[in-house]
């Protein structure tokens, strides 16, 4: 269920470090990116090892309602969506 997942915002420079077998997205092509493409979001139920072992450092860690609010901002969506 979406409400039980953790959502994490990462720098786009960390995209190659993501192990997609540990997150809800399937590839670099399926992550949600910010409008300026400097950040992206992933979701998961269990903290991925690439985060827990500090291979990547999250910009932010959010719950479902927080990520919905973030995705509604101008930095993540356009009026056309």
mmCIF file of the N, C-alpha and C atoms, coordinates in Angstrom:
data_MODEL
# 
_entry.id   MODEL 
# 
loop_
_atom_site.group_PDB 
_atom_site.id 
_atom_site.type_symbol 
_atom_site.label_atom_id 
_atom_site.label_alt_id 
_atom_site.label_comp_id 
_atom_site.label_asym_id 
_atom_site.label_entity_id 
_atom_site.label_seq_id 
_atom_site.pdbx_PDB_ins_code 
_atom_site.Cartn_x 
_atom_site.Cartn_y 
_atom_site.Cartn_z 
_atom_site.occupancy 
_atom_site.B_iso_or_equiv 
_atom_site.pdbx_formal_charge 
_atom_site.auth_seq_id 
_atom_site.auth_comp_id 
_atom_site.auth_asym_id 
_atom_site.auth_atom_id 
_atom_site.pdbx_PDB_model_num 
ATOM 1   N N  . UNK A 1 1  ? 0.839  -1.185 0.000   1.00 0.00 ? 1  UNK A N  1 
ATOM 2   C CA . UNK A 1 1  ? 0.000  0.000  0.000   1.00 0.00 ? 1  UNK A CA 1 
ATOM 3   C C  . UNK A 1 1  ? 0.884  1.248  0.000   1.00 0.00 ? 1  UNK A C  1 
ATOM 4   N N  . UNK A 1 2  ? 0.509  2.239  -0.784  1.00 0.00 ? 2  UNK A N  1 
ATOM 5   C CA . UNK A 1 2  ? 1.297  3.463  -0.921  1.00 0.00 ? 2  UNK A CA 1 
ATOM 6   C C  . UNK A 1 2  ? 1.544  4.158  0.413   1.00 0.00 ? 2  UNK A C  1 
ATOM 7   N N  . UNK A 1 3  ? 0.557  4.164  1.307   1.00 0.00 ? 3  UNK A N  1 
ATOM 8   C CA . UNK A 1 3  ? 0.670  4.910  2.556   1.00 0.00 ? 3  UNK A CA 1 
ATOM 9   C C  . UNK A 1 3  ? 1.742  4.375  3.491   1.00 0.00 ? 3  UNK A C  1 
ATOM 10  N N  . UNK A 1 4  ? 2.141  3.116  3.331   1.00 0.00 ? 4  UNK A N  1 
ATOM 11  C CA . UNK A 1 4  ? 3.139  2.526  4.207   1.00 0.00 ? 4  UNK A CA 1 
ATOM 12  C C  . UNK A 1 4  ? 4.554  2.664  3.669   1.00 0.00 ? 4  UNK A C  1 
ATOM 13  N N  . UNK A 1 5  ? 4.698  3.177  2.488   1.00 0.00 ? 5  UNK A N  1 
ATOM 14  C CA . UNK A 1 5  ? 6.012  3.305  1.879   1.00 0.00 ? 5  UNK A CA 1 
ATOM 15  C C  . UNK A 1 5  ? 6.743  4.543  2.357   1.00 0.00 ? 5  UNK A C  1 
ATOM 16  N N  . UNK A 1 6  ? 8.051  4.498  2.218   1.00 0.00 ? 6  UNK A N  1 
ATOM 17  C CA . UNK A 1 6  ? 8.899  5.654  2.475   1.00 0.00 ? 6  UNK A CA 1 
ATOM 18  C C  . UNK A 1 6  ? 9.303  6.214  1.123   1.00 0.00 ? 6  UNK A C  1 
ATOM 19  N N  . UNK A 1 7  ? 9.319  7.515  1.015   1.00 0.00 ? 7  UNK A N  1 
ATOM 20  C CA . UNK A 1 7  ? 9.678  8.202  -0.219  1.00 0.00 ? 7  UNK A CA 1 
ATOM 21  C C  . UNK A 1 7  ? 10.931 9.017  0.057   1.00 0.00 ? 7  UNK A C  1 
ATOM 22  N N  . UNK A 1 8  ? 11.908 8.901  -0.819  1.00 0.00 ? 8  UNK A N  1 
ATOM 23  C CA . UNK A 1 8  ? 13.174 9.576  -0.610  1.00 0.00 ? 8  UNK A CA 1 
ATOM 24  C C  . UNK A 1 8  ? 13.540 10.382 -1.842  1.00 0.00 ? 8  UNK A C  1 
ATOM 25  N N  . UNK A 1 9  ? 14.017 11.596 -1.593  1.00 0.00 ? 9  UNK A N  1 
ATOM 26  C CA . UNK A 1 9  ? 14.466 12.485 -2.650  1.00 0.00 ? 9  UNK A CA 1 
ATOM 27  C C  . UNK A 1 9  ? 15.991 12.417 -2.680  1.00 0.00 ? 9  UNK A C  1 
ATOM 28  N N  . UNK A 1 10 ? 16.530 12.206 -3.860  1.00 0.00 ? 10 UNK A N  1 
ATOM 29  C CA . UNK A 1 10 ? 17.974 12.081 -4.042  1.00 0.00 ? 10 UNK A CA 1 
ATOM 30  C C  . UNK A 1 10 ? 18.464 13.017 -5.135  1.00 0.00 ? 10 UNK A C  1 
ATOM 31  N N  . UNK A 1 11 ? 19.757 13.324 -5.108  1.00 0.00 ? 11 UNK A N  1 
ATOM 32  C CA . UNK A 1 11 ? 20.378 14.106 -6.174  1.00 0.00 ? 11 UNK A CA 1 
ATOM 33  C C  . UNK A 1 11 ? 20.474 13.260 -7.432  1.00 0.00 ? 11 UNK A C  1 
ATOM 34  N N  . UNK A 1 12 ? 20.264 13.885 -8.576  1.00 0.00 ? 12 UNK A N  1 
ATOM 35  C CA . UNK A 1 12 ? 20.317 13.162 -9.845  1.00 0.00 ? 12 UNK A CA 1 
ATOM 36  C C  . UNK A 1 12 ? 21.684 12.508 -10.048 1.00 0.00 ? 12 UNK A C  1 
ATOM 37  N N  . UNK A 1 13 ? 22.729 13.056 -9.454  1.00 0.00 ? 13 UNK A N  1 
ATOM 38  C CA . UNK A 1 13 ? 24.071 12.470 -9.581  1.00 0.00 ? 13 UNK A CA 1 
ATOM 39  C C  . UNK A 1 13 ? 24.165 11.096 -8.922  1.00 0.00 ? 13 UNK A C  1 
ATOM 40  N N  . UNK A 1 14 ? 23.201 10.757 -8.063  1.00 0.00 ? 14 UNK A N  1 
ATOM 41  C CA . UNK A 1 14 ? 23.179 9.455  -7.397  1.00 0.00 ? 14 UNK A CA 1 
ATOM 42  C C  . UNK A 1 14 ? 22.362 8.405  -8.145  1.00 0.00 ? 14 UNK A C  1 
ATOM 43  N N  . UNK A 1 15 ? 21.771 8.771  -9.260  1.00 0.00 ? 15 UNK A N  1 
ATOM 44  C CA . UNK A 1 15 ? 20.871 7.860  -9.975  1.00 0.00 ? 15 UNK A CA 1 
ATOM 45  C C  . UNK A 1 15 ? 21.547 6.543  -10.346 1.00 0.00 ? 15 UNK A C  1 
ATOM 46  N N  . UNK A 1 16 ? 22.795 6.583  -10.754 1.00 0.00 ? 16 UNK A N  1 
ATOM 47  C CA . UNK A 1 16 ? 23.505 5.361  -11.154 1.00 0.00 ? 16 UNK A CA 1 
ATOM 48  C C  . UNK A 1 16 ? 23.805 4.438  -9.973  1.00 0.00 ? 16 UNK A C  1 
ATOM 49  N N  . UNK A 1 17 ? 23.698 4.959  -8.755  1.00 0.00 ? 17 UNK A N  1 
ATOM 50  C CA . UNK A 1 17 ? 23.984 4.162  -7.556  1.00 0.00 ? 17 UNK A CA 1 
ATOM 51  C C  . UNK A 1 17 ? 22.763 3.413  -7.024  1.00 0.00 ? 17 UNK A C  1 
ATOM 52  N N  . UNK A 1 18 ? 21.602 3.658  -7.605  1.00 0.00 ? 18 UNK A N  1 
ATOM 53  C CA . UNK A 1 18 ? 20.367 3.033  -7.131  1.00 0.00 ? 18 UNK A CA 1 
ATOM 54  C C  . UNK A 1 18 ? 20.290 1.584  -7.600  1.00 0.00 ? 18 UNK A C  1 
ATOM 55  N N  . UNK A 1 19 ? 20.027 0.686  -6.656  1.00 0.00 ? 19 UNK A N  1 
ATOM 56  C CA . UNK A 1 19 ? 19.784 -0.722 -6.975  1.00 0.00 ? 19 UNK A CA 1 
ATOM 57  C C  . UNK A 1 19 ? 18.270 -0.859 -7.127  1.00 0.00 ? 19 UNK A C  1 
ATOM 58  N N  . UNK A 1 20 ? 17.797 -0.925 -8.355  1.00 0.00 ? 20 UNK A N  1 
ATOM 59  C CA . UNK A 1 20 ? 16.365 -0.908 -8.612  1.00 0.00 ? 20 UNK A CA 1 
ATOM 60  C C  . UNK A 1 20 ? 15.641 -2.164 -8.140  1.00 0.00 ? 20 UNK A C  1 
ATOM 61  N N  . UNK A 1 21 ? 16.379 -3.195 -7.756  1.00 0.00 ? 21 UNK A N  1 
ATOM 62  C CA . UNK A 1 21 ? 15.732 -4.380 -7.186  1.00 0.00 ? 21 UNK A CA 1 
ATOM 63  C C  . UNK A 1 21 ? 15.268 -4.121 -5.747  1.00 0.00 ? 21 UNK A C  1 
ATOM 64  N N  . UNK A 1 22 ? 15.699 -2.998 -5.161  1.00 0.00 ? 22 UNK A N  1 
ATOM 65  C CA . UNK A 1 22 ? 15.367 -2.683 -3.773  1.00 0.00 ? 22 UNK A CA 1 
ATOM 66  C C  . UNK A 1 22 ? 14.323 -1.580 -3.620  1.00 0.00 ? 22 UNK A C  1 
ATOM 67  N N  . UNK A 1 23 ? 13.849 -1.031 -4.735  1.00 0.00 ? 23 UNK A N  1 
ATOM 68  C CA . UNK A 1 23 ? 12.910 0.092  -4.683  1.00 0.00 ? 23 UNK A CA 1 
ATOM 69  C C  . UNK A 1 23 ? 11.698 -0.186 -5.573  1.00 0.00 ? 23 UNK A C  1 
ATOM 70  N N  . UNK A 1 24 ? 10.716 0.679  -5.488  1.00 0.00 ? 24 UNK A N  1 
ATOM 71  C CA . UNK A 1 24 ? 9.473  0.498  -6.225  1.00 0.00 ? 24 UNK A CA 1 
ATOM 72  C C  . UNK A 1 24 ? 9.548  0.840  -7.693  1.00 0.00 ? 24 UNK A C  1 
ATOM 73  N N  . UNK A 1 25 ? 10.608 1.511  -8.123  1.00 0.00 ? 25 UNK A N  1 
ATOM 74  C CA . UNK A 1 25 ? 10.780 1.849  -9.532  1.00 0.00 ? 25 UNK A CA 1 
ATOM 75  C C  . UNK A 1 25 ? 11.601 0.747  -10.196 1.00 0.00 ? 25 UNK A C  1 
ATOM 76  N N  . UNK A 1 26 ? 11.469 0.648  -11.513 1.00 0.00 ? 26 UNK A N  1 
ATOM 77  C CA . UNK A 1 26 ? 12.141 -0.456 -12.215 1.00 0.00 ? 26 UNK A CA 1 
ATOM 78  C C  . UNK A 1 26 ? 13.442 -0.060 -12.898 1.00 0.00 ? 26 UNK A C  1 
ATOM 79  N N  . UNK A 1 27 ? 13.635 1.244  -13.152 1.00 0.00 ? 27 UNK A N  1 
ATOM 80  C CA . UNK A 1 27 ? 14.848 1.685  -13.842 1.00 0.00 ? 27 UNK A CA 1 
ATOM 81  C C  . UNK A 1 27 ? 14.998 3.198  -13.700 1.00 0.00 ? 27 UNK A C  1 
ATOM 82  N N  . UNK A 1 28 ? 16.119 3.700  -14.177 1.00 0.00 ? 28 UNK A N  1 
ATOM 83  C CA . UNK A 1 28 ? 16.349 5.147  -14.170 1.00 0.00 ? 28 UNK A CA 1 
ATOM 84  C C  . UNK A 1 28 ? 15.288 5.877  -14.992 1.00 0.00 ? 28 UNK A C  1 
ATOM 85  N N  . UNK A 1 29 ? 14.673 5.168  -15.931 1.00 0.00 ? 29 UNK A N  1 
ATOM 86  C CA . UNK A 1 29 ? 13.651 5.775  -16.790 1.00 0.00 ? 29 UNK A CA 1 
ATOM 87  C C  . UNK A 1 29 ? 12.292 5.901  -16.099 1.00 0.00 ? 29 UNK A C  1 
ATOM 88  N N  . UNK A 1 30 ? 12.105 5.226  -14.978 1.00 0.00 ? 30 UNK A N  1 
ATOM 89  C CA . UNK A 1 30 ? 10.787 5.243  -14.331 1.00 0.00 ? 30 UNK A CA 1 
ATOM 90  C C  . UNK A 1 30 ? 10.749 6.065  -13.043 1.00 0.00 ? 30 UNK A C  1 
ATOM 91  N N  . UNK A 1 31 ? 11.859 6.687  -12.658 1.00 0.00 ? 31 UNK A N  1 
ATOM 92  C CA . UNK A 1 31 ? 11.834 7.531  -11.463 1.00 0.00 ? 31 UNK A CA 1 
ATOM 93  C C  . UNK A 1 31 ? 11.181 8.863  -11.798 1.00 0.00 ? 31 UNK A C  1 
ATOM 94  N N  . UNK A 1 32 ? 10.577 9.463  -10.794 1.00 0.00 ? 32 UNK A N  1 
ATOM 95  C CA . UNK A 1 32 ? 10.007 10.811 -10.962 1.00 0.00 ? 32 UNK A CA 1 
ATOM 96  C C  . UNK A 1 32 ? 11.121 11.814 -10.734 1.00 0.00 ? 32 UNK A C  1 
ATOM 97  N N  . UNK A 1 33 ? 11.334 12.686 -11.716 1.00 0.00 ? 33 UNK A N  1 
ATOM 98  C CA . UNK A 1 33 ? 12.383 13.697 -11.631 1.00 0.00 ? 33 UNK A CA 1 
ATOM 99  C C  . UNK A 1 33 ? 11.762 15.071 -11.414 1.00 0.00 ? 33 UNK A C  1 
ATOM 100 N N  . UNK A 1 34 ? 12.534 15.927 -10.746 1.00 0.00 ? 34 UNK A N  1 
ATOM 101 C CA . UNK A 1 34 ? 12.104 17.312 -10.597 1.00 0.00 ? 34 UNK A CA 1 
ATOM 102 C C  . UNK A 1 34 ? 12.117 17.975 -11.972 1.00 0.00 ? 34 UNK A C  1 
ATOM 103 N N  . UNK A 1 35 ? 11.410 19.086 -12.109 1.00 0.00 ? 35 UNK A N  1 
ATOM 104 C CA . UNK A 1 35 ? 11.307 19.779 -13.388 1.00 0.00 ? 35 UNK A CA 1 
ATOM 105 C C  . UNK A 1 35 ? 12.697 20.143 -13.925 1.00 0.00 ? 35 UNK A C  1 
ATOM 106 N N  . UNK A 1 36 ? 13.588 20.594 -13.048 1.00 0.00 ? 36 UNK A N  1 
ATOM 107 C CA . UNK A 1 36 ? 14.933 20.965 -13.502 1.00 0.00 ? 36 UNK A CA 1 
ATOM 108 C C  . UNK A 1 36 ? 15.874 19.763 -13.604 1.00 0.00 ? 36 UNK A C  1 
ATOM 109 N N  . UNK A 1 37 ? 15.360 18.583 -13.301 1.00 0.00 ? 37 UNK A N  1 
ATOM 110 C CA . UNK A 1 37 ? 16.090 17.318 -13.390 1.00 0.00 ? 37 UNK A CA 1 
ATOM 111 C C  . UNK A 1 37 ? 17.355 17.279 -12.535 1.00 0.00 ? 37 UNK A C  1 
ATOM 112 N N  . UNK A 1 38 ? 17.340 17.962 -11.394 1.00 0.00 ? 38 UNK A N  1 
ATOM 113 C CA . UNK A 1 38 ? 18.474 17.899 -10.463 1.00 0.00 ? 38 UNK A CA 1 
ATOM 114 C C  . UNK A 1 38 ? 18.225 16.901 -9.341  1.00 0.00 ? 38 UNK A C  1 
ATOM 115 N N  . UNK A 1 39 ? 16.958 16.483 -9.179  1.00 0.00 ? 39 UNK A N  1 
ATOM 116 C CA . UNK A 1 39 ? 16.584 15.553 -8.114  1.00 0.00 ? 39 UNK A CA 1 
ATOM 117 C C  . UNK A 1 39 ? 15.625 14.501 -8.667  1.00 0.00 ? 39 UNK A C  1 
ATOM 118 N N  . UNK A 1 40 ? 15.532 13.380 -7.935  1.00 0.00 ? 40 UNK A N  1 
ATOM 119 C CA . UNK A 1 40 ? 14.559 12.361 -8.292  1.00 0.00 ? 40 UNK A CA 1 
ATOM 120 C C  . UNK A 1 40 ? 14.036 11.706 -7.030  1.00 0.00 ? 40 UNK A C  1 
ATOM 121 N N  . UNK A 1 41 ? 12.911 11.015 -7.169  1.00 0.00 ? 41 UNK A N  1 
ATOM 122 C CA . UNK A 1 41 ? 12.255 10.384 -6.026  1.00 0.00 ? 41 UNK A CA 1 
ATOM 123 C C  . UNK A 1 41 ? 12.220 8.872  -6.222  1.00 0.00 ? 41 UNK A C  1 
ATOM 124 N N  . UNK A 1 42 ? 12.385 8.152  -5.101  1.00 0.00 ? 42 UNK A N  1 
ATOM 125 C CA . UNK A 1 42 ? 12.202 6.704  -5.091  1.00 0.00 ? 42 UNK A CA 1 
ATOM 126 C C  . UNK A 1 42 ? 11.289 6.361  -3.928  1.00 0.00 ? 42 UNK A C  1 
ATOM 127 N N  . UNK A 1 43 ? 10.703 5.160  -3.992  1.00 0.00 ? 43 UNK A N  1 
ATOM 128 C CA . UNK A 1 43 ? 9.852  4.697  -2.898  1.00 0.00 ? 43 UNK A CA 1 
ATOM 129 C C  . UNK A 1 43 ? 10.245 3.273  -2.544  1.00 0.00 ? 43 UNK A C  1 
ATOM 130 N N  . UNK A 1 44 ? 10.040 2.929  -1.266  1.00 0.00 ? 44 UNK A N  1 
ATOM 131 C CA . UNK A 1 44 ? 10.404 1.593  -0.806  1.00 0.00 ? 44 UNK A CA 1 
ATOM 132 C C  . UNK A 1 44 ? 9.707  1.278  0.505   1.00 0.00 ? 44 UNK A C  1 
ATOM 133 N N  . UNK A 1 45 ? 9.653  -0.017 0.820   1.00 0.00 ? 45 UNK A N  1 
ATOM 134 C CA . UNK A 1 45 ? 9.097  -0.478 2.096   1.00 0.00 ? 45 UNK A CA 1 
ATOM 135 C C  . UNK A 1 45 ? 10.191 -0.712 3.127   1.00 0.00 ? 45 UNK A C  1 
ATOM 136 N N  . UNK A 1 46 ? 11.346 -1.164 2.683   1.00 0.00 ? 46 UNK A N  1 
ATOM 137 C CA . UNK A 1 46 ? 12.502 -1.418 3.544   1.00 0.00 ? 46 UNK A CA 1 
ATOM 138 C C  . UNK A 1 46 ? 13.651 -0.566 3.034   1.00 0.00 ? 46 UNK A C  1 
ATOM 139 N N  . UNK A 1 47 ? 14.361 0.091  3.941   1.00 0.00 ? 47 UNK A N  1 
ATOM 140 C CA . UNK A 1 47 ? 15.451 0.969  3.536   1.00 0.00 ? 47 UNK A CA 1 
ATOM 141 C C  . UNK A 1 47 ? 16.467 0.212  2.684   1.00 0.00 ? 47 UNK A C  1 
ATOM 142 N N  . UNK A 1 48 ? 16.701 0.683  1.463   1.00 0.00 ? 48 UNK A N  1 
ATOM 143 C CA . UNK A 1 48 ? 17.665 0.013  0.582   1.00 0.00 ? 48 UNK A CA 1 
ATOM 144 C C  . UNK A 1 48 ? 19.085 0.091  1.148   1.00 0.00 ? 48 UNK A C  1 
ATOM 145 N N  . UNK A 1 49 ? 19.891 -0.908 0.824   1.00 0.00 ? 49 UNK A N  1 
ATOM 146 C CA . UNK A 1 49 ? 21.258 -0.935 1.350   1.00 0.00 ? 49 UNK A CA 1 
ATOM 147 C C  . UNK A 1 49 ? 22.083 0.238  0.842   1.00 0.00 ? 49 UNK A C  1 
ATOM 148 N N  . UNK A 1 50 ? 21.820 0.720  -0.367  1.00 0.00 ? 50 UNK A N  1 
ATOM 149 C CA . UNK A 1 50 ? 22.607 1.850  -0.871  1.00 0.00 ? 50 UNK A CA 1 
ATOM 150 C C  . UNK A 1 50 ? 22.357 3.129  -0.070  1.00 0.00 ? 50 UNK A C  1 
ATOM 151 N N  . UNK A 1 51 ? 21.254 3.175  0.678   1.00 0.00 ? 51 UNK A N  1 
ATOM 152 C CA . UNK A 1 51 ? 21.008 4.293  1.600   1.00 0.00 ? 51 UNK A CA 1 
ATOM 153 C C  . UNK A 1 51 ? 21.549 3.960  2.987   1.00 0.00 ? 51 UNK A C  1 
ATOM 154 N N  . UNK A 1 52 ? 21.251 2.764  3.474   1.00 0.00 ? 52 UNK A N  1 
ATOM 155 C CA . UNK A 1 52 ? 21.695 2.409  4.830   1.00 0.00 ? 52 UNK A CA 1 
ATOM 156 C C  . UNK A 1 52 ? 23.213 2.326  4.940   1.00 0.00 ? 52 UNK A C  1 
ATOM 157 N N  . UNK A 1 53 ? 23.894 1.953  3.849   1.00 0.00 ? 53 UNK A N  1 
ATOM 158 C CA . UNK A 1 53 ? 25.363 1.905  3.913   1.00 0.00 ? 53 UNK A CA 1 
ATOM 159 C C  . UNK A 1 53 ? 25.999 3.232  3.500   1.00 0.00 ? 53 UNK A C  1 
ATOM 160 N N  . UNK A 1 54 ? 25.151 4.245  3.308   1.00 0.00 ? 54 UNK A N  1 
ATOM 161 C CA . UNK A 1 54 ? 25.561 5.613  3.014   1.00 0.00 ? 54 UNK A CA 1 
ATOM 162 C C  . UNK A 1 54 ? 26.275 5.787  1.669   1.00 0.00 ? 54 UNK A C  1 
ATOM 163 N N  . UNK A 1 55 ? 25.990 4.903  0.722   1.00 0.00 ? 55 UNK A N  1 
ATOM 164 C CA . UNK A 1 55 ? 26.507 5.088  -0.636  1.00 0.00 ? 55 UNK A CA 1 
ATOM 165 C C  . UNK A 1 55 ? 25.866 6.319  -1.270  1.00 0.00 ? 55 UNK A C  1 
ATOM 166 N N  . UNK A 1 56 ? 24.636 6.611  -0.866  1.00 0.00 ? 56 UNK A N  1 
ATOM 167 C CA . UNK A 1 56 ? 23.955 7.843  -1.273  1.00 0.00 ? 56 UNK A CA 1 
ATOM 168 C C  . UNK A 1 56 ? 23.378 8.509  -0.024  1.00 0.00 ? 56 UNK A C  1 
ATOM 169 N N  . UNK A 1 57 ? 23.296 9.822  -0.069  1.00 0.00 ? 57 UNK A N  1 
ATOM 170 C CA . UNK A 1 57 ? 22.745 10.578 1.046   1.00 0.00 ? 57 UNK A CA 1 
ATOM 171 C C  . UNK A 1 57 ? 21.459 11.249 0.587   1.00 0.00 ? 57 UNK A C  1 
ATOM 172 N N  . UNK A 1 58 ? 20.335 10.884 1.202   1.00 0.00 ? 58 UNK A N  1 
ATOM 173 C CA . UNK A 1 58 ? 19.058 11.487 0.808   1.00 0.00 ? 58 UNK A CA 1 
ATOM 174 C C  . UNK A 1 58 ? 19.017 12.995 1.057   1.00 0.00 ? 58 UNK A C  1 
ATOM 175 N N  . UNK A 1 59 ? 18.346 13.700 0.170   1.00 0.00 ? 59 UNK A N  1 
ATOM 176 C CA . UNK A 1 59 ? 18.053 15.112 0.378   1.00 0.00 ? 59 UNK A CA 1 
ATOM 177 C C  . UNK A 1 59 ? 16.926 15.233 1.399   1.00 0.00 ? 59 UNK A C  1 
ATOM 178 N N  . UNK A 1 60 ? 15.941 14.324 1.266   1.00 0.00 ? 60 UNK A N  1 
ATOM 179 C CA . UNK A 1 60 ? 14.789 14.331 2.161   1.00 0.00 ? 60 UNK A CA 1 
ATOM 180 C C  . UNK A 1 60 ? 14.170 12.936 2.188   1.00 0.00 ? 60 UNK A C  1 
ATOM 181 N N  . UNK A 1 61 ? 13.578 12.598 3.328   1.00 0.00 ? 61 UNK A N  1 
ATOM 182 C CA . UNK A 1 61 ? 12.856 11.339 3.495   1.00 0.00 ? 61 UNK A CA 1 
ATOM 183 C C  . UNK A 1 61 ? 11.441 11.716 3.917   1.00 0.00 ? 61 UNK A C  1 
ATOM 184 N N  . UNK A 1 62 ? 10.440 11.239 3.176   1.00 0.00 ? 62 UNK A N  1 
ATOM 185 C CA . UNK A 1 62 ? 9.070  11.696 3.329   1.00 0.00 ? 62 UNK A CA 1 
ATOM 186 C C  . UNK A 1 62 ? 8.093  10.540 3.484   1.00 0.00 ? 62 UNK A C  1 
ATOM 187 N N  . UNK A 1 63 ? 6.935  10.849 4.069   1.00 0.00 ? 63 UNK A N  1 
ATOM 188 C CA . UNK A 1 63 ? 5.839  9.886  4.077   1.00 0.00 ? 63 UNK A CA 1 
ATOM 189 C C  . UNK A 1 63 ? 4.927  10.202 2.885   1.00 0.00 ? 63 UNK A C  1 
ATOM 190 N N  . UNK A 1 64 ? 3.859  9.445  2.752   1.00 0.00 ? 64 UNK A N  1 
ATOM 191 C CA . UNK A 1 64 ? 2.976  9.569  1.589   1.00 0.00 ? 64 UNK A CA 1 
ATOM 192 C C  . UNK A 1 64 ? 2.383  10.973 1.446   1.00 0.00 ? 64 UNK A C  1 
ATOM 193 N N  . UNK A 1 65 ? 1.830  11.529 2.506   1.00 0.00 ? 65 UNK A N  1 
ATOM 194 C CA . UNK A 1 65 ? 1.211  12.855 2.398   1.00 0.00 ? 65 UNK A CA 1 
ATOM 195 C C  . UNK A 1 65 ? 2.256  13.932 2.125   1.00 0.00 ? 65 UNK A C  1 
ATOM 196 N N  . UNK A 1 66 ? 3.441  13.777 2.672   1.00 0.00 ? 66 UNK A N  1 
ATOM 197 C CA . UNK A 1 66 ? 4.510  14.756 2.428   1.00 0.00 ? 66 UNK A CA 1 
ATOM 198 C C  . UNK A 1 66 ? 4.978  14.716 0.977   1.00 0.00 ? 66 UNK A C  1 
ATOM 199 N N  . UNK A 1 67 ? 5.106  13.507 0.412   1.00 0.00 ? 67 UNK A N  1 
ATOM 200 C CA . UNK A 1 67 ? 5.564  13.425 -0.972  1.00 0.00 ? 67 UNK A CA 1 
ATOM 201 C C  . UNK A 1 67 ? 4.482  13.933 -1.924  1.00 0.00 ? 67 UNK A C  1 
ATOM 202 N N  . UNK A 1 68 ? 3.223  13.699 -1.609  1.00 0.00 ? 68 UNK A N  1 
ATOM 203 C CA . UNK A 1 68 ? 2.150  14.254 -2.444  1.00 0.00 ? 68 UNK A CA 1 
ATOM 204 C C  . UNK A 1 68 ? 2.219  15.775 -2.472  1.00 0.00 ? 68 UNK A C  1 
ATOM 205 N N  . UNK A 1 69 ? 2.434  16.376 -1.317  1.00 0.00 ? 69 UNK A N  1 
ATOM 206 C CA . UNK A 1 69 ? 2.542  17.835 -1.246  1.00 0.00 ? 69 UNK A CA 1 
ATOM 207 C C  . UNK A 1 69 ? 3.754  18.327 -2.046  1.00 0.00 ? 69 UNK A C  1 
ATOM 208 N N  . UNK A 1 70 ? 4.873  17.635 -1.925  1.00 0.00 ? 70 UNK A N  1 
ATOM 209 C CA . UNK A 1 70 ? 6.070  18.027 -2.668  1.00 0.00 ? 70 UNK A CA 1 
ATOM 210 C C  . UNK A 1 70 ? 5.841  17.913 -4.170  1.00 0.00 ? 70 UNK A C  1 
ATOM 211 N N  . UNK A 1 71 ? 5.232  16.828 -4.619  1.00 0.00 ? 71 UNK A N  1 
ATOM 212 C CA . UNK A 1 71 ? 5.023  16.620 -6.048  1.00 0.00 ? 71 UNK A CA 1 
ATOM 213 C C  . UNK A 1 71 ? 4.063  17.646 -6.652  1.00 0.00 ? 71 UNK A C  1 
ATOM 214 N N  . UNK A 1 72 ? 3.282  18.298 -5.826  1.00 0.00 ? 72 UNK A N  1 
ATOM 215 C CA . UNK A 1 72 ? 2.346  19.328 -6.299  1.00 0.00 ? 72 UNK A CA 1 
ATOM 216 C C  . UNK A 1 72 ? 3.010  20.706 -6.439  1.00 0.00 ? 72 UNK A C  1 
ATOM 217 N N  . UNK A 1 73 ? 4.259  20.836 -5.999  1.00 0.00 ? 73 UNK A N  1 
ATOM 218 C CA . UNK A 1 73 ? 4.947  22.130 -6.079  1.00 0.00 ? 73 UNK A CA 1 
ATOM 219 C C  . UNK A 1 73 ? 5.450  22.391 -7.495  1.00 0.00 ? 73 UNK A C  1 
ATOM 220 N N  . UNK A 1 74 ? 5.770  23.647 -7.767  1.00 0.00 ? 74 UNK A N  1 
ATOM 221 C CA . UNK A 1 74 ? 6.269  24.040 -9.086  1.00 0.00 ? 74 UNK A CA 1 
ATOM 222 C C  . UNK A 1 74 ? 7.593  23.362 -9.425  1.00 0.00 ? 74 UNK A C  1 
ATOM 223 N N  . UNK A 1 75 ? 8.350  22.956 -8.417  1.00 0.00 ? 75 UNK A N  1 
ATOM 224 C CA . UNK A 1 75 ? 9.641  22.307 -8.668  1.00 0.00 ? 75 UNK A CA 1 
ATOM 225 C C  . UNK A 1 75 ? 9.471  20.889 -9.218  1.00 0.00 ? 75 UNK A C  1 
ATOM 226 N N  . UNK A 1 76 ? 8.282  20.292 -9.001  1.00 0.00 ? 76 UNK A N  1 
ATOM 227 C CA . UNK A 1 76 ? 8.053  18.893 -9.386  1.00 0.00 ? 76 UNK A CA 1 
ATOM 228 C C  . UNK A 1 76 ? 6.942  18.701 -10.409 1.00 0.00 ? 76 UNK A C  1 
ATOM 229 N N  . UNK A 1 77 ? 6.126  19.683 -10.652 1.00 0.00 ? 77 UNK A N  1 
ATOM 230 C CA . UNK A 1 77 ? 5.038  19.524 -11.622 1.00 0.00 ? 77 UNK A CA 1 
ATOM 231 C C  . UNK A 1 77 ? 4.764  20.839 -12.341 1.00 0.00 ? 77 UNK A C  1 
ATOM 232 N N  . UNK A 1 78 ? 4.203  20.688 -13.509 1.00 0.00 ? 78 UNK A N  1 
ATOM 233 C CA . UNK A 1 78 ? 3.848  21.879 -14.283 1.00 0.00 ? 78 UNK A CA 1 
ATOM 234 C C  . UNK A 1 78 ? 2.329  21.992 -14.310 1.00 0.00 ? 78 UNK A C  1 
ATOM 235 N N  . UNK A 1 79 ? 1.846  23.119 -14.729 1.00 0.00 ? 79 UNK A N  1 
ATOM 236 C CA . UNK A 1 79 ? 0.400  23.323 -14.825 1.00 0.00 ? 79 UNK A CA 1 
ATOM 237 C C  . UNK A 1 79 ? -0.218 22.430 -15.889 1.00 0.00 ? 79 UNK A C  1 
ATOM 238 N N  . UNK A 1 80 ? 0.605  21.880 -16.764 1.00 0.00 ? 80 UNK A N  1 
ATOM 239 C CA . UNK A 1 80 ? 0.110  21.048 -17.849 1.00 0.00 ? 80 UNK A CA 1 
ATOM 240 C C  . UNK A 1 80 ? -0.237 19.637 -17.394 1.00 0.00 ? 80 UNK A C  1 
ATOM 241 N N  . UNK A 1 81 ? 0.253  19.227 -16.215 1.00 0.00 ? 81 UNK A N  1 
ATOM 242 C CA . UNK A 1 81 ? 0.022  17.859 -15.745 1.00 0.00 ? 81 UNK A CA 1 
ATOM 243 C C  . UNK A 1 81 ? -1.337 17.704 -15.133 1.00 0.00 ? 81 UNK A C  1 
# 
